[in-house]
Amino acid sequence: MSAPGFRRLILELGVGATGPSSPREAAAFAKSLGLELLAVFVEDEALLHASALPFSREIDPVTHRWRPLEPERLENEMRAAAAWARERFSTAAKEAGIPETFEIRRGDPGPLAAGLCVETDIVAVSPSRIGGATHGFQRLTATAQGSPAAVLWLPPNAAPRRGPIVAAAADAADPCIAAARQIAERIGEVLAVAMPRGGDYPVAGVSAEELAGALNDAGERMIALSRTGPFGEVAAELSARRGVPVLVLE
Amino acid sequence: MAEVPVPLAPERLYRRTDPAALDFADTSGMARLPGLIHQPRAREAIGFGTCVGQAGFNIFAIGDAADRVRESVRLMLDEAALTRPGPPDWVYVDNFVDPRRPRALSLPAGRAPGFQKAVHDLIAELKAALPAVFESEDYQKRRAAVQQGIQAKGQAVFAALNEKAQEKGVAILRTPAGFTLAPVRDGKIVPPADFNAWLRDEQHAAQQAIESLEKDLEDTLRGMSRLEKETRDATQALERDTARFAMEHTVRQVKAAYEDLPGVLAHIDAMAADLLENIQLFVARQEAAADPAAIARLDSALERYEINVVVSQFDHGSDAPVVEELNPTLSNLVGRVEYLQSQGALVTNFGMIKAGALHRANGGTLLLDARALLSEPYSWSALKRALTRGEIVIEDVTRFVGLTATVSLEPDPIPLNIKIVLFGDRNLYYLLSSADPDLARHFKVLADFDDECERGVENEMMLARIIGGIAYAEGLKPLDRDAVGRAIEHAARLAEDQTRLTLRVDLLRDLLTEVSHWAGVAGRAVATRDDVEHAIAQQIARASRIRDRGREMILRDIALIDTSGARVGQINGLSVMSLGGFAFGKPSRITCGVRPGAGRIVDIEREVELGGPLHSKGVLILSGYLAGRYGQDTPISLNASLVFEQSYGGVDGDSASSTELYALLSAISEIPLRQDIAVTGSVNQHGIVQAIGGANDKIEGYFDICAARGLTGTQGVMIPASNAQHLMLRADVVAACAAGKFAIWPIETIDQGMALLTGHPMSERGPDGGWPEGSVNRAVAARLKKFLQVIKDAGGRPDELPRAAKP
């Protein structure tokens, strides 16, 4: 039985899961909650459009050299990237011992992901330091945030560990508490509830730094929070600061 | 006039041991005699050699049998080792700066294994402790804080760039291999068709914006690379600090036990520094826990911190080592570097350095069989190099022959402080000393072992104790007094001398082993004289197939040997054959033919190159004898030929020269010689019969033929009188002599021998200068005169006659 009513974890591998260990973390998460695992590699159509512009070129982040962005080569490299992503994903799923499904789609990552998602889905995203600011990733996360699915932010290079499931709640009625409780029960951890300002929040919300500081040495395994609450905008940064997955609930 | 000699009395044919001189009932509990027995010269030499510490005073011990020398030297060296301090232990460790050159460390005797274990335990503890430290909440928090701080900078920079791009209507796109920039409108990338529909100015502005952002993107990525490096450096620094703190106490504990050893402390410090540089070997263990191959690779990498104990006195007490290397190949001598095959390549490290005999004996003594050493390629040269340098350098034999196809190690040389004792037989020593001048440089002390000692009551008792000691040490049955007496008598037979005893302990040990066996077969707890006799007989029987075949040939008249009657110019000689350590006497018919000639004696053996130089010398002496006795007033006008009949192998030695002279005199005088007597002995130009070797074997060889045909009572053997003291004959020979069925005549001169062989005296010249009637001399002189006349009648001078062949 899954909890809390989730059935599927969706991992976008084209622009959404750029962290090197994200397939493994996603697979481990899916297994712990008894979720199906779906990986989607979206071939970003916008990128294909950009490559057709006469002045388009790309820079290699390692050598810092520029070269023309050729559509034909880009197609080939996308296929190679998809194959590599599939291999990584398949290996991670096998290690976790869960069945996996892998799909390749072409289009705009955001609408594609939104079209896939339902209420019982969790969309996992894992930004790298520089990948998080790209157009495709922002489109994906923006759409995912607006979809009925929950969003799971995976930190880069997180080590699996045991610890309480922390509900970062705006108040005692925050629905994230119930969801966090169900998850904790499901995976055999305890529930901890954190309300940093006791319900007195500024309009602009609470910064990730403040929230992370409030958690102090909780030693949590995962943080759950509500998208509409005062912490909804800081999930990505909070995940990176605490080094644990952050589940943003609808 | 020389008298016909009298046969030797039976008691002179064999000297029994006086049982009264042996003050024990049997050898039970008789302990082995310590040290070198009856070897004062060798004892002094070895004592001197072991005491002198200067270079070059190594010992070369020589004797008749290398095995006996080895055993004796070993006993003495073991005694000497007890008084010398044990040498230090040596270990090889990784040279963390240059792994191809492992470092050698010295520790006080016996402490290397402890050091090895301490370091091994340290690494084992770190393998468990460090991953736990790195998994701890504290460390994870600190690492996350370090990384997050830097990463946040990167994210902020990139976010700023993204914001700037958005302001200019440009988007940053991730490509599979990098990043690109593209114009954006209404939140979407502008498709090419739309872009082409833009006004030229709009297109130009977009292009300019992208060009300017490209520069910013490039700078940002460069900055990100710096941040990446900064992150790595900061993370590594944190790892090192964490590890240093975690290791500090454990490392300090290990060092505390070696504060007296600066070299060891320096190594531990170097190891700790290297550990910090390679802390990933520990950190990565947790991530690789599910992958046995990865764990094996990490464990393999951690082997660099282990200690290779090359040599330790831990198991040998505190005495100086005495090591014997039976197989002194180059690698067994100076050590070797072993290799493992890994994915088609040969790999090695300091842990695969193996000690050689020089390492194990360093600080003590190394015994080497000289013959074995010289038989091994490169070993002798390597030993000399080590002695010259004063250090052990591990040399790879494959490099000498150009076969090395892989990178090897060059371990630190280890200082050499050693006493080498070579042992071998004398011939080898003399050969080596003449061929290699370095021998004298490196082996200044010669220990020359006596092979025999005088036979007296005291030494008989000494030998009895040696025999008892061997039986005790080897777990053999004890021997009763008579059995020991018989073994002593056998020792005299081995020495070929009634008055001496062999010190060939190796031969006695073999005999005693067989004695013990036969006593057991007979169901006796204590071996008796009969067991000794049986063992000796069995030793002979096992080795006597060739001897028996030879006898059979004689008894079937295939090899012609007469044992009765008389013949002119024919005599029974005696030779000794030695095959595989077993010697036996063999009768041979020697014949002589004479004719007028120029006074030359032809040695047919020599002519066909079957005779050795000593044999030829003996034959030439006969010419001197003839000239001295018969050529004073007339030329020797004969040619004679001498031959060992039915001899198809080589003949050497001069022990048949008297025999040949008897045949020659018989042939000239035409007086027949007794065929029931066999003869041995060399002769000089004056007719004096001289001692020979192998008298016992020769007598027994002829006796066996006569006995097989039936002893007549007239048969016997003429031996040089000086050989009488060497007789230790078999009991059946002695018994036959005692019964008057066989005789051993001691002969001093040719005159005595001819009288016995012919029944005619040789006689002295009479007052008129002539030889008496009926004497052999007269007959010889008369025949020579006839030959001279024949030559003169032919109109020539003796020295002008053609020679039959050159001598």
Interface residues (C-beta under 8 A of the other chain):
Chain A: V15 T18 D44 A46 L47 H49 A50 S51 A52 L53 F55 S56 R57 E58 I59 D60 P61 V62 H64 W66 L69 L74 E77 M78 A80 A81 D108 R129 I130 G131 G132 A133 T134 H135 G136 F137 Q138 P156 N157 A159 R161 D217 G219 A240 R241 R242 G243
Chain B: E135 E137 Q140 K141 A144 Q147 Q148 Q151 A152 G154 Q155 F158 A159 L161 N162 A171 I172 L173 R174 T175 P176 A177 G178 F179 T180 L181 A182 P183 V184 K188 I189 V190 P191 P192 F195 Q207 I210 E214 L217 E218 L221 R222 M224 S225 L227
